[in-house]
Every structure is written in structure tokens, then in C-alpha cells.
Amino acid sequence: MRHSDIRTTMNIYGDAVTEDMLQAHSKIVRLALPTVLNGLIKSLVPEFG
């Protein structure tokens, strides 16, 4: 179900993100980002890779 005002949604669900969830997200980003950036560089500058 969707709320007509994003503030309503954020007031209800905004606190659902715990510190553990934030730490897990940060770890995944740090693991995935180098792979994504490396692939992007190789596709833009083929002689790089």
C-alpha cells in the first residue's frame, strides 16, 4: 500500500533501518564498487584494461 505523502511513509518506516543494516550496506558497496568502476573504465577506455 502506498501513502499519498512521502512524509507519512518516512514517519512510519524511516526508523526501520538499523545500524547493523547500514554497516552491511556499506560493506556490500565497498565490495561491489571497485568491480563496477573497473568495468566502466575498461568499457570507456579499452586500452586501459
C-alpha positions in Angstrom: 0.0 0.0 0.0 1.3 3.5 -0.8 0.9 6.7 1.0 -0.1 9.8 -0.8 2.5 11.8 1.1 6.1 10.6 1.3 6.4 12.2 4.8 3.8 9.7 6.0 5.8 6.8 4.7 9.1 8.1 6.2 7.5 8.8 9.5 6.2 5.2 9.7 9.1 3.3 8.1 12.0 5.7 8.3 13.4 4.3 11.6 13.3 0.7 10.2 17.0 0.9 9.1 19.2 -0.2 11.9 22.9 0.5 12.5 23.6 -3.2 11.5 21.8 -2.7 8.2 23.8 0.5 7.5 27.0 -1.3 8.2 26.1 -4.3 6.0 25.1 -1.9 3.2 28.4 -0.1 3.4 30.4 -3.4 3.2 28.5 -4.5 0.1 29.1 -1.1 -1.6 32.8 -1.3 -0.8 33.0 -4.8 -2.2 31.0 -4.1 -5.4 32.1 -0.6 -6.3 35.6 -1.4 -7.4 34.3 -4.1 -9.7 31.7 -1.7 -11.2 34.2 1.1 -11.6 36.8 -1.2 -13.2 34.3 -2.4 -15.7 33.2 1.1 -16.5 36.8 2.3 -17.1 37.5 -0.7 -19.3 34.4 -0.1 -21.4 35.2 3.6 -21.8 39.0 3.2 -22.3 39.6 -0.2 -23.8 43.4 0.2 -23.8 43.3 0.7 -20.0 42.4 -2.9 -19.4 
